[in-house]
Amino acid sequence: MDEQISQLNDRTAIRVLSEMPETWPSENAGDSSFGPEQQQALTQWLGAPVSSSPVSEGDLARQTLTLLATDPLRREAIVTLAEDVPSTANQFDAGATIAIGAAVLLVLQTYIRFERDKDGKWSVEIRKDPTDNELLKPVVAKFLSFLSTS
């Protein structure tokens, strides 16, 4: 599956990821806020500086889809959506492009929760361990790089 995802072109990967949230109920629908404090909490949780190298929307989408594919039900949805992307998927789609950050944030909120302590400092708590813990950190790293370069 990882190889199939890595071979998706940018537009297909973005389109599939943008449509993924529609395939499952939001597990964190009440809190979709994300600002500098949450970004800082993710950076601290990551334990590494955010890369200043630009991250493309397609790369971010493929990395996020790889994380999602560890769940068999979501893997099936990814395959179905990738097969159903129309042949015009290589054309510019502003709606899908704008939605990439929101889609990645929704995916991340499936796995993590932002918590504020009594002093107002934000931290990150793992809500649900992914099948492969090593897949979560690259998504966070790419997401933070994407935010810093977009």
PyMOL commands that set and color helices and strands:
alter all, ss='L'
color gray80, all
select helices_A, chain A and resi 2-6+10-23+36-46+57-68+72-84+87-90+94-111+133-149
alter helices_A, ss='H'
color red, helices_A
select strands_A, chain A and resi 112-116+122-126
alter strands_A, ss='S'
color yellow, strands_A
deselect
rebuild
show_as cartoon
